[in-house]
Amino acid sequence: MNCLLTSLPPVSSLQPPAFLTAWVLLAVGAYFVGSFPAGYLMGRCRGIDIRQHGSGNVGATNVVRVLGKKWGGIVFAIDFLKGWLPVILATRWSEAVHINPHSAPGAVAALMALLGHSFPFWLGFRGGKGISTSAGIIVGLFPGAFPFCIGSWLIVFFATGYVSLGSLVGASMLPLTVAVFYFMGPRYDWPSWMRADWLSLLVAFLMATVVIWRHRSNIDRLLAGTEARSKSKK
């Protein structure tokens, strides 16, 4: 893979049409990877349409509720990779062809993978809520923010039993953490994995917006006091 990426010509040698084509392929490819309906296919393998059971969502949380932790764990791993892999490959391409800003390909891949997971055309644009795929994106694009996001999720979940509330807090923590990295990282000479540029900050806000918007029904139930708690916090 590294040989393939480093064999790509530098940006200066790419003609505008070819360079534009590369960006289009990056965006479309990331969307297709993100749109892989792991939860739906897992349900079909188990003889059900997961959209007609539990919350009706195709994400890992509903798969755990309906099919059990084993199958939900597999779906989580696949959804995680759907976010992580496009970002990593896009970042390697950026390094190979010296794109400025360096984070641009990873940012495009991150947003398109998340949109693919949340709005897959295979399922009529009704996908998951983006938590598993966002986790993969964060590890690939914002590794320094991951401990804060997952830590806040765990604290809220174990304190309240609400998966959705933990997800909302974890999503909100992403742009806050990246903002700290953006404003404070250069001042205190933090390592590169704890720094962010303006594009990374923008992507973090957009990701949080998508995830929170996808949880709007959960927000309504939380406010009404009807949101279901997890039966087990293990």
Kinemage of the C-alpha trace (Angstrom):
@kinemage 1
@onewidth
@group {chain A} dominant
@subgroup {mainchain}
@vectorlist {calphas} color= white
{ca met a 1} P 0.000 0.000 0.000
{ca asn a 2} L 2.805 2.412 0.847
{ca cys a 3} L 4.511 1.608 -2.462
{ca leu a 4} L 1.295 2.342 -4.321
{ca leu a 5} L 0.750 5.647 -2.547
{ca thr a 6} L 4.327 6.861 -2.908
{ca ser a 7} L 4.243 6.002 -6.618
{ca leu a 8} L 1.558 8.638 -7.180
{ca pro a 9} L 2.894 11.755 -8.910
{ca pro a 10} L 3.413 14.937 -6.877
{ca val a 11} L 0.744 17.598 -6.988
{ca ser a 12} L 2.874 19.835 -9.221
{ca ser a 13} L 2.888 17.185 -11.972
{ca leu a 14} L -0.866 16.545 -11.896
{ca gln a 15} L -2.939 18.378 -14.492
{ca pro a 16} L -6.074 20.090 -13.080
{ca pro a 17} L -8.543 17.539 -14.592
{ca ala a 18} L -6.572 14.589 -13.206
{ca phe a 19} L -6.227 16.213 -9.796
{ca leu a 20} L -9.950 16.997 -9.687
{ca thr a 21} L -10.698 13.396 -10.651
{ca ala a 22} L -8.530 12.172 -7.767
{ca trp a 23} L -10.536 14.295 -5.308
{ca val a 24} L -13.842 13.085 -6.725
{ca leu a 25} L -12.702 9.465 -6.457
{ca leu a 26} L -11.595 10.106 -2.874
{ca ala a 27} L -14.962 11.576 -1.891
{ca val a 28} L -17.063 8.957 -3.691
{ca gly a 29} L -14.878 6.094 -2.468
{ca ala a 30} L -15.096 7.247 1.151
{ca tyr a 31} L -18.875 7.546 0.866
{ca phe a 32} L -19.183 4.023 -0.556
{ca val a 33} L -16.977 2.560 2.175
{ca gly a 34} L -18.971 4.400 4.833
{ca ser a 35} L -22.280 3.278 3.325
{ca phe a 36} L -21.541 -0.452 3.701
{ca pro a 37} L -24.655 -1.592 5.653
{ca ala a 38} L -22.993 -3.885 8.175
{ca gly a 39} L -25.855 -3.849 10.688
{ca tyr a 40} L -28.484 -4.512 8.046
{ca leu a 41} L -26.506 -7.379 6.493
{ca met a 42} L -25.827 -8.885 9.917
{ca gly a 43} L -29.540 -8.894 10.595
{ca arg a 44} L -30.224 -10.554 7.247
{ca cys a 45} L -27.639 -13.214 8.037
{ca arg a 46} L -29.561 -13.901 11.256
{ca gly a 47} L -32.863 -14.064 9.374
{ca ile a 48} L -34.350 -10.660 10.318
{ca asp a 49} L -34.596 -7.115 9.040
{ca ile a 50} L -32.930 -5.161 11.844
{ca arg a 51} L -34.911 -2.070 10.793
{ca gln a 52} L -38.086 -3.757 12.034
{ca his a 53} L -36.768 -4.612 15.506
{ca gly a 54} L -35.661 -2.657 18.541
{ca ser a 55} L -35.196 1.000 17.738
{ca gly a 56} L -35.219 0.285 14.013
{ca asn a 57} L -31.687 1.642 13.653
{ca val a 58} L -29.021 -0.294 11.730
{ca gly a 59} L -26.180 0.743 14.052
{ca ala a 60} L -24.212 -1.433 16.432
{ca thr a 61} L -26.214 -0.435 19.533
{ca asn a 62} L -29.478 -1.745 18.121
{ca val a 63} L -27.744 -4.887 16.854
{ca val a 64} L -26.529 -5.547 20.398
{ca arg a 65} L -30.066 -5.132 21.741
{ca val a 66} L -31.667 -7.363 19.122
{ca leu a 67} L -29.013 -9.961 18.237
{ca gly a 68} L -26.660 -9.869 21.217
{ca lys a 69} L -23.211 -8.577 22.094
{ca lys a 70} L -21.307 -10.952 19.817
{ca trp a 71} L -23.010 -9.774 16.639
{ca gly a 72} L -23.149 -6.181 17.815
{ca gly a 73} L -19.415 -6.271 18.457
{ca ile a 74} L -18.762 -7.465 14.910
{ca val a 75} L -20.926 -4.659 13.511
{ca phe a 76} L -19.149 -2.117 15.706
{ca ala a 77} L -15.747 -3.302 14.422
{ca ile a 78} L -16.848 -3.046 10.788
{ca asp a 79} L -18.441 0.374 11.300
{ca phe a 80} L -15.282 1.539 13.095
{ca leu a 81} L -13.124 0.441 10.148
{ca lys a 82} L -15.492 2.224 7.752
{ca gly a 83} L -14.380 5.499 9.330
{ca trp a 84} L -10.757 4.675 10.088
{ca leu a 85} L -9.663 3.147 6.773
{ca pro a 86} L -10.709 5.967 4.387
{ca val a 87} L -9.087 8.564 6.655
{ca ile a 88} L -5.825 6.635 6.900
{ca leu a 89} L -5.613 6.034 3.142
{ca ala a 90} L -6.474 9.671 2.407
{ca thr a 91} L -3.812 10.862 4.853
{ca arg a 92} L -1.209 8.603 3.234
{ca trp a 93} L -2.139 10.048 -0.158
{ca ser a 94} L -1.750 13.555 1.224
{ca glu a 95} L 1.731 12.696 2.461
{ca ala a 96} L 2.675 11.124 -0.878
{ca val a 97} L 1.633 14.051 -3.090
{ca his a 98} L 2.345 16.883 -0.620
{ca ile a 99} L -1.099 18.421 -0.412
{ca asn a 100} L -1.507 21.689 1.463
{ca pro a 101} L -3.221 21.780 3.891
{ca his a 102} L -2.047 18.326 4.809
{ca ser a 103} L -5.312 17.440 6.565
{ca ala a 104} L -7.541 18.183 3.545
{ca pro a 105} L -7.824 14.636 2.084
{ca gly a 106} L -8.434 13.130 5.516
{ca ala a 107} L -11.060 15.772 6.222
{ca val a 108} L -12.915 15.009 2.983
{ca ala a 109} L -12.705 11.258 3.611
{ca ala a 110} L -13.940 11.688 7.186
{ca leu a 111} L -17.029 13.673 6.258
{ca met a 112} L -17.936 11.475 3.297
{ca ala a 113} L -17.502 8.244 5.276
{ca leu a 114} L -19.703 9.596 8.066
{ca leu a 115} L -22.345 10.742 5.570
{ca gly a 116} L -22.199 7.346 3.885
{ca his a 117} L -22.806 5.587 7.187
{ca ser a 118} L -25.592 7.959 8.238
{ca phe a 119} L -27.271 8.228 4.826
{ca pro a 120} L -26.488 5.088 2.766
{ca phe a 121} L -28.258 5.017 -0.579
{ca trp a 122} L -28.511 1.199 -0.261
{ca leu a 123} L -31.063 1.676 2.537
{ca gly a 124} L -32.939 4.676 1.216
{ca phe a 125} L -30.545 7.076 2.992
{ca arg a 126} L -31.595 5.787 6.429
{ca gly a 127} L -28.469 4.556 8.159
{ca gly a 128} L -26.865 4.513 11.575
{ca lys a 129} L -26.319 7.423 13.942
{ca gly a 130} L -22.596 7.635 13.344
{ca ile a 131} L -21.003 6.785 16.686
{ca ser a 132} L -18.997 3.704 15.663
{ca thr a 133} L -17.860 5.244 12.385
{ca ser a 134} L -17.032 8.528 14.132
{ca ala a 135} L -14.864 6.598 16.591
{ca gly a 136} L -12.820 5.215 13.695
{ca ile a 137} L -12.533 8.662 12.141
{ca ile a 138} L -11.379 10.193 15.420
{ca val a 139} L -8.667 7.562 15.875
{ca gly a 140} L -7.456 8.160 12.324
{ca leu a 141} L -7.782 11.949 12.126
{ca phe a 142} L -7.846 13.215 15.737
{ca pro a 143} L -5.945 10.610 17.808
{ca gly a 144} L -5.316 13.086 20.610
{ca ala a 145} L -9.053 13.721 21.000
{ca phe a 146} L -10.062 10.066 21.216
{ca pro a 147} L -9.321 9.557 24.946
{ca phe a 148} L -11.432 12.601 25.819
{ca cys a 149} L -14.350 11.527 23.611
{ca ile a 150} L -14.427 7.902 24.735
{ca gly a 151} L -13.741 8.909 28.334
{ca ser a 152} L -16.692 11.288 28.440
{ca trp a 153} L -18.894 8.661 26.797
{ca leu a 154} L -17.958 6.062 29.427
{ca ile a 155} L -18.471 8.447 32.353
{ca val a 156} L -21.929 9.510 31.192
{ca phe a 157} L -23.004 5.999 30.238
{ca phe a 158} L -21.978 4.400 33.526
{ca ala a 159} L -23.435 7.301 35.499
{ca thr a 160} L -26.813 7.338 33.727
{ca gly a 161} L -27.222 4.116 31.745
{ca tyr a 162} L -28.159 6.102 28.632
{ca val a 163} L -26.161 5.109 25.545
{ca ser a 164} L -27.624 8.024 23.596
{ca leu a 165} L -26.697 10.612 26.226
{ca gly a 166} L -23.151 9.277 26.352
{ca ser a 167} L -22.992 9.502 22.559
{ca leu a 168} L -24.225 13.092 22.572
{ca val a 169} L -21.682 14.135 25.190
{ca gly a 170} L -18.887 12.289 23.419
{ca ala a 171} L -19.795 13.946 20.104
{ca ser a 172} L -19.856 17.377 21.750
{ca met a 173} L -16.455 16.738 23.293
{ca leu a 174} L -14.835 16.313 19.855
{ca pro a 175} L -14.975 19.941 18.639
{ca leu a 176} L -14.211 21.229 22.134
{ca thr a 177} L -11.069 19.106 22.353
{ca val a 178} L -9.936 19.903 18.816
{ca ala a 179} L -10.501 23.612 19.531
{ca val a 180} L -8.137 23.352 22.510
{ca phe a 181} L -5.561 21.624 20.303
{ca tyr a 182} L -5.966 24.307 17.626
{ca phe a 183} L -5.543 27.290 19.928
{ca met a 184} L -3.166 25.874 22.543
{ca gly a 185} L -1.083 23.264 20.723
{ca pro a 186} L 1.304 25.598 18.865
{ca arg a 187} L 1.651 27.901 21.878
{ca tyr a 188} L 2.884 25.135 24.169
{ca asp a 189} L 4.712 23.118 21.488
{ca trp a 190} L 2.505 20.052 21.896
{ca pro a 191} L 3.327 16.980 19.783
{ca ser a 192} L 1.894 16.837 16.257
{ca trp a 193} L -0.841 14.339 17.170
{ca met a 194} L -2.186 16.863 19.688
{ca arg a 195} L -2.361 19.745 17.227
{ca ala a 196} L -5.038 20.782 14.742
{ca asp a 197} L -5.407 23.215 11.858
{ca trp a 198} L -8.483 25.253 10.928
{ca leu a 199} L -9.736 22.529 8.586
{ca ser a 200} L -9.558 19.859 11.292
{ca leu a 201} L -11.483 22.162 13.610
{ca leu a 202} L -14.165 22.706 10.961
{ca val a 203} L -14.486 18.971 10.329
{ca ala a 204} L -14.799 18.284 14.059
{ca phe a 205} L -17.716 20.734 14.329
{ca leu a 206} L -19.417 19.300 11.237
{ca met a 207} L -19.040 15.733 12.524
{ca ala a 208} L -20.528 16.650 15.887
{ca thr a 209} L -23.389 18.413 14.127
{ca val a 210} L -24.211 15.346 12.014
{ca val a 211} L -24.110 12.975 14.989
{ca ile a 212} L -26.212 15.231 17.221
{ca trp a 213} L -28.749 15.814 14.442
{ca arg a 214} L -29.023 12.049 13.887
{ca his a 215} L -29.830 11.715 17.602
{ca arg a 216} L -32.666 14.252 17.558
{ca ser a 217} L -35.303 11.582 18.326
{ca asn a 218} L -33.201 10.436 21.288
{ca ile a 219} L -32.990 14.033 22.502
{ca asp a 220} L -36.787 14.293 22.381
{ca arg a 221} L -37.138 11.090 24.419
{ca leu a 222} L -34.494 12.193 26.914
{ca leu a 223} L -36.341 15.464 27.475
{ca ala a 224} L -39.629 13.585 27.822
{ca gly a 225} L -38.121 11.030 30.210
{ca thr a 226} L -39.016 8.099 27.927
{ca glu a 227} L -35.569 7.164 26.634
{ca ala a 228} L -34.694 3.524 27.362
{ca arg a 229} L -31.739 2.823 29.631
{ca ser a 230} L -29.294 0.048 28.905
{ca lys a 231} L -30.185 -3.101 30.839
{ca ser a 232} L -26.519 -3.880 31.349
{ca lys a 233} L -23.569 -1.505 31.688
{ca lys a 234} L -21.018 -4.260 31.257
